[in-house]
């Protein structure tokens, strides 16, 4: 795994700018796990990944990734590769397959 040494980076912090629209003074990091992981996957830096791995653990991050409702194809391929997940197990992939597209799109 790419982030296998995440425990060595326990000083890593999630950038507050990823959550600009929330009041972080009363933000529940545990209840909002899926949102936090999604924001880091979509817009995070390496330090942000280390921070979520330290906060939620490897299995917690994988569970959140599986439950993310939407990821673009590039982010989907990235998380499948880095976290050794199958795209068929991800909610964002199965939801994409079930949506019907118009004939003109």
CNS distance restraints for C-alpha pairs under 8 A (distance, minus, plus):
assign (resid   1 and name CA) (resid  82 and name CA) 5.85 0.50 0.50
assign (resid   1 and name CA) (resid  83 and name CA) 6.45 0.50 0.50
assign (resid   1 and name CA) (resid  84 and name CA) 7.54 0.50 0.50
assign (resid   2 and name CA) (resid  82 and name CA) 5.85 0.50 0.50
assign (resid   2 and name CA) (resid  83 and name CA) 7.96 0.50 0.50
assign (resid   3 and name CA) (resid  49 and name CA) 7.92 0.50 0.50
assign (resid   3 and name CA) (resid  50 and name CA) 7.18 0.50 0.50
assign (resid   3 and name CA) (resid  82 and name CA) 7.86 0.50 0.50
assign (resid   5 and name CA) (resid   9 and name CA) 7.43 0.50 0.50
assign (resid   6 and name CA) (resid  10 and name CA) 7.23 0.50 0.50
assign (resid   6 and name CA) (resid  50 and name CA) 5.22 0.50 0.50
assign (resid   6 and name CA) (resid  53 and name CA) 6.62 0.50 0.50
assign (resid   6 and name CA) (resid  54 and name CA) 6.83 0.50 0.50
assign (resid   7 and name CA) (resid  50 and name CA) 7.85 0.50 0.50
assign (resid   7 and name CA) (resid  54 and name CA) 6.53 0.50 0.50
assign (resid   9 and name CA) (resid  50 and name CA) 6.35 0.50 0.50
assign (resid   9 and name CA) (resid  51 and name CA) 7.73 0.50 0.50
assign (resid  10 and name CA) (resid  50 and name CA) 7.51 0.50 0.50
assign (resid  10 and name CA) (resid  51 and name CA) 7.07 0.50 0.50
assign (resid  10 and name CA) (resid  54 and name CA) 6.37 0.50 0.50
assign (resid  11 and name CA) (resid  51 and name CA) 7.75 0.50 0.50
assign (resid  12 and name CA) (resid  47 and name CA) 5.53 0.50 0.50
assign (resid  12 and name CA) (resid  48 and name CA) 6.90 0.50 0.50
assign (resid  12 and name CA) (resid  50 and name CA) 6.15 0.50 0.50
assign (resid  12 and name CA) (resid  51 and name CA) 4.97 0.50 0.50
assign (resid  13 and name CA) (resid  47 and name CA) 6.81 0.50 0.50
assign (resid  13 and name CA) (resid  48 and name CA) 6.33 0.50 0.50
assign (resid  13 and name CA) (resid  51 and name CA) 5.26 0.50 0.50
assign (resid  14 and name CA) (resid  18 and name CA) 7.95 0.50 0.50
assign (resid  14 and name CA) (resid  47 and name CA) 7.20 0.50 0.50
assign (resid  14 and name CA) (resid  48 and name CA) 4.79 0.50 0.50
assign (resid  14 and name CA) (resid  51 and name CA) 5.75 0.50 0.50
assign (resid  14 and name CA) (resid  52 and name CA) 7.29 0.50 0.50
assign (resid  15 and name CA) (resid  48 and name CA) 6.74 0.50 0.50
assign (resid  16 and name CA) (resid  20 and name CA) 6.67 0.50 0.50
assign (resid  16 and name CA) (resid  24 and name CA) 7.82 0.50 0.50
assign (resid  18 and name CA) (resid  39 and name CA) 6.57 0.50 0.50
assign (resid  18 and name CA) (resid  40 and name CA) 7.58 0.50 0.50
assign (resid  18 and name CA) (resid  43 and name CA) 7.36 0.50 0.50
assign (resid  18 and name CA) (resid  44 and name CA) 7.68 0.50 0.50
assign (resid  19 and name CA) (resid  24 and name CA) 7.80 0.50 0.50
assign (resid  22 and name CA) (resid  27 and name CA) 7.15 0.50 0.50
assign (resid  23 and name CA) (resid  27 and name CA) 6.20 0.50 0.50
assign (resid  28 and name CA) (resid  32 and name CA) 6.10 0.50 0.50
assign (resid  29 and name CA) (resid  33 and name CA) 5.98 0.50 0.50
assign (resid  29 and name CA) (resid  36 and name CA) 7.52 0.50 0.50
assign (resid  32 and name CA) (resid  36 and name CA) 6.21 0.50 0.50
assign (resid  33 and name CA) (resid  37 and name CA) 6.12 0.50 0.50
assign (resid  33 and name CA) (resid  56 and name CA) 7.91 0.50 0.50
assign (resid  33 and name CA) (resid  64 and name CA) 6.74 0.50 0.50
assign (resid  34 and name CA) (resid  38 and name CA) 6.04 0.50 0.50
assign (resid  34 and name CA) (resid  64 and name CA) 4.90 0.50 0.50
assign (resid  34 and name CA) (resid  65 and name CA) 7.16 0.50 0.50
assign (resid  34 and name CA) (resid  67 and name CA) 7.05 0.50 0.50
assign (resid  34 and name CA) (resid  68 and name CA) 6.38 0.50 0.50
assign (resid  35 and name CA) (resid  39 and name CA) 6.13 0.50 0.50
assign (resid  35 and name CA) (resid  68 and name CA) 7.88 0.50 0.50
assign (resid  36 and name CA) (resid  40 and name CA) 6.27 0.50 0.50
assign (resid  36 and name CA) (resid  52 and name CA) 7.93 0.50 0.50
assign (resid  37 and name CA) (resid  41 and name CA) 6.08 0.50 0.50
assign (resid  37 and name CA) (resid  52 and name CA) 6.97 0.50 0.50
assign (resid  37 and name CA) (resid  61 and name CA) 6.76 0.50 0.50
assign (resid  37 and name CA) (resid  64 and name CA) 6.55 0.50 0.50
assign (resid  37 and name CA) (resid  65 and name CA) 6.92 0.50 0.50
assign (resid  38 and name CA) (resid  42 and name CA) 6.08 0.50 0.50
assign (resid  38 and name CA) (resid  64 and name CA) 7.95 0.50 0.50
assign (resid  38 and name CA) (resid  65 and name CA) 7.13 0.50 0.50
assign (resid  38 and name CA) (resid  68 and name CA) 6.54 0.50 0.50
assign (resid  39 and name CA) (resid  43 and name CA) 5.74 0.50 0.50
assign (resid  39 and name CA) (resid  44 and name CA) 6.71 0.50 0.50
assign (resid  40 and name CA) (resid  44 and name CA) 4.03 0.50 0.50
assign (resid  40 and name CA) (resid  45 and name CA) 7.29 0.50 0.50
assign (resid  40 and name CA) (resid  48 and name CA) 6.26 0.50 0.50
assign (resid  40 and name CA) (resid  49 and name CA) 6.57 0.50 0.50
assign (resid  41 and name CA) (resid  49 and name CA) 7.76 0.50 0.50
assign (resid  41 and name CA) (resid  75 and name CA) 6.79 0.50 0.50
assign (resid  41 and name CA) (resid  79 and name CA) 7.70 0.50 0.50
assign (resid  42 and name CA) (resid  71 and name CA) 7.67 0.50 0.50
assign (resid  42 and name CA) (resid  75 and name CA) 6.59 0.50 0.50
assign (resid  44 and name CA) (resid  48 and name CA) 5.51 0.50 0.50
assign (resid  44 and name CA) (resid  49 and name CA) 6.85 0.50 0.50
assign (resid  45 and name CA) (resid  49 and name CA) 6.62 0.50 0.50
assign (resid  46 and name CA) (resid  50 and name CA) 6.42 0.50 0.50
assign (resid  47 and name CA) (resid  51 and name CA) 6.15 0.50 0.50
assign (resid  48 and name CA) (resid  52 and name CA) 6.34 0.50 0.50
assign (resid  49 and name CA) (resid  53 and name CA) 6.17 0.50 0.50
assign (resid  50 and name CA) (resid  54 and name CA) 6.19 0.50 0.50
assign (resid  51 and name CA) (resid  55 and name CA) 6.05 0.50 0.50
assign (resid  52 and name CA) (resid  56 and name CA) 5.79 0.50 0.50
assign (resid  52 and name CA) (resid  57 and name CA) 7.34 0.50 0.50
assign (resid  52 and name CA) (resid  61 and name CA) 7.20 0.50 0.50
assign (resid  53 and name CA) (resid  57 and name CA) 4.73 0.50 0.50
assign (resid  53 and name CA) (resid  58 and name CA) 5.64 0.50 0.50
assign (resid  53 and name CA) (resid  61 and name CA) 6.54 0.50 0.50
assign (resid  56 and name CA) (resid  60 and name CA) 5.04 0.50 0.50
assign (resid  56 and name CA) (resid  61 and name CA) 6.03 0.50 0.50
assign (resid  57 and name CA) (resid  61 and name CA) 6.26 0.50 0.50
assign (resid  58 and name CA) (resid  62 and name CA) 6.26 0.50 0.50
assign (resid  59 and name CA) (resid  63 and name CA) 6.11 0.50 0.50
assign (resid  60 and name CA) (resid  64 and name CA) 6.23 0.50 0.50
assign (resid  61 and name CA) (resid  65 and name CA) 6.14 0.50 0.50
assign (resid  62 and name CA) (resid  66 and name CA) 6.23 0.50 0.50
assign (resid  62 and name CA) (resid  83 and name CA) 7.02 0.50 0.50
assign (resid  63 and name CA) (resid  67 and name CA) 6.46 0.50 0.50
assign (resid  64 and name CA) (resid  68 and name CA) 6.29 0.50 0.50
assign (resid  65 and name CA) (resid  79 and name CA) 7.76 0.50 0.50
assign (resid  65 and name CA) (resid  90 and name CA) 7.19 0.50 0.50
assign (resid  66 and name CA) (resid  89 and name CA) 6.64 0.50 0.50
assign (resid  66 and name CA) (resid  90 and name CA) 4.46 0.50 0.50
assign (resid  66 and name CA) (resid  91 and name CA) 5.83 0.50 0.50
assign (resid  66 and name CA) (resid  92 and name CA) 7.78 0.50 0.50
assign (resid  67 and name CA) (resid  90 and name CA) 6.68 0.50 0.50
assign (resid  67 and name CA) (resid  91 and name CA) 5.56 0.50 0.50
assign (resid  67 and name CA) (resid  92 and name CA) 7.56 0.50 0.50
assign (resid  68 and name CA) (resid  90 and name CA) 7.53 0.50 0.50
assign (resid  68 and name CA) (resid  91 and name CA) 6.30 0.50 0.50
assign (resid  68 and name CA) (resid  92 and name CA) 6.10 0.50 0.50
assign (resid  69 and name CA) (resid  91 and name CA) 5.79 0.50 0.50
assign (resid  69 and name CA) (resid  92 and name CA) 4.68 0.50 0.50
assign (resid  69 and name CA) (resid  95 and name CA) 7.53 0.50 0.50
assign (resid  70 and name CA) (resid  91 and name CA) 7.73 0.50 0.50
assign (resid  70 and name CA) (resid  92 and name CA) 4.62 0.50 0.50
assign (resid  70 and name CA) (resid  93 and name CA) 7.83 0.50 0.50
assign (resid  71 and name CA) (resid  75 and name CA) 5.95 0.50 0.50
assign (resid  71 and name CA) (resid  76 and name CA) 5.72 0.50 0.50
assign (resid  71 and name CA) (resid  92 and name CA) 6.14 0.50 0.50
assign (resid  72 and name CA) (resid  76 and name CA) 6.11 0.50 0.50
assign (resid  73 and name CA) (resid  77 and name CA) 6.16 0.50 0.50
assign (resid  74 and name CA) (resid  78 and name CA) 6.20 0.50 0.50
assign (resid  75 and name CA) (resid  79 and name CA) 6.20 0.50 0.50
assign (resid  76 and name CA) (resid  80 and name CA) 6.20 0.50 0.50
assign (resid  76 and name CA) (resid  87 and name CA) 7.32 0.50 0.50
assign (resid  77 and name CA) (resid  81 and name CA) 6.12 0.50 0.50
assign (resid  77 and name CA) (resid  87 and name CA) 7.80 0.50 0.50
assign (resid  78 and name CA) (resid  82 and name CA) 6.02 0.50 0.50
assign (resid  79 and name CA) (resid  83 and name CA) 5.53 0.50 0.50
assign (resid  79 and name CA) (resid  84 and name CA) 7.49 0.50 0.50
assign (resid  79 and name CA) (resid  85 and name CA) 7.19 0.50 0.50
assign (resid  80 and name CA) (resid  84 and name CA) 5.28 0.50 0.50
assign (resid  80 and name CA) (resid  85 and name CA) 4.48 0.50 0.50
assign (resid  80 and name CA) (resid  86 and name CA) 5.95 0.50 0.50
assign (resid  80 and name CA) (resid  87 and name CA) 6.27 0.50 0.50
assign (resid  81 and name CA) (resid  85 and name CA) 6.85 0.50 0.50
assign (resid  85 and name CA) (resid  89 and name CA) 7.36 0.50 0.50
assign (resid  86 and name CA) (resid  90 and name CA) 7.22 0.50 0.50
assign (resid  87 and name CA) (resid  93 and name CA) 6.21 0.50 0.50
assign (resid  88 and name CA) (resid  93 and name CA) 6.27 0.50 0.50
assign (resid  88 and name CA) (resid  94 and name CA) 6.46 0.50 0.50
assign (resid  89 and name CA) (resid  93 and name CA) 7.63 0.50 0.50
assign (resid  89 and name CA) (resid  94 and name CA) 7.57 0.50 0.50
assign (resid  90 and name CA) (resid  94 and name CA) 6.52 0.50 0.50
assign (resid  91 and name CA) (resid  95 and name CA) 5.96 0.50 0.50
assign (resid  92 and name CA) (resid  96 and name CA) 6.15 0.50 0.50
assign (resid  93 and name CA) (resid  97 and name CA) 6.37 0.50 0.50
assign (resid  94 and name CA) (resid  98 and name CA) 6.38 0.50 0.50
assign (resid  95 and name CA) (resid  99 and name CA) 6.45 0.50 0.50
assign (resid 101 and name CA) (resid 105 and name CA) 6.87 0.50 0.50
